[in-house]
């Protein structure tokens, strides 16, 4: 499936499942998806950075995200951008965790849950590296 087909699939899914249950005044601005790029660093996420810039330019006022780990897996990045977006009056709604960043308890929950997401990402990375090293060691023994 091409990237364009995937985006159309996402758009159809959002239109069919999220928008009918949301505020009738919401209008989808765009889909900001970085395919195949890790969420541990926002530097190389072109669409994430485009979304932030669109928020800065007043083009969007609400960001819907499937889960915290889809927004950022680095606690400092997550809090940095959520705080900036909040100062711009832009809400981020995390569907899975049911968190609205404009709520008073939003940041506390985000800090805890994003730390867990960051730790999970680190563990996956370490486990993958460890398996590769173990395989290499076994091969050299053979």
PyMOL commands that set and color helices and strands:
alter all, ss='L'
color gray80, all
select helices_A, chain A and resi 3-21+46-56+68-71+75-87+106-141
alter helices_A, ss='H'
color red, helices_A
select strands_A, chain A and resi 62-65+91-94+99-100
alter strands_A, ss='S'
color yellow, strands_A
deselect
rebuild
show_as cartoon
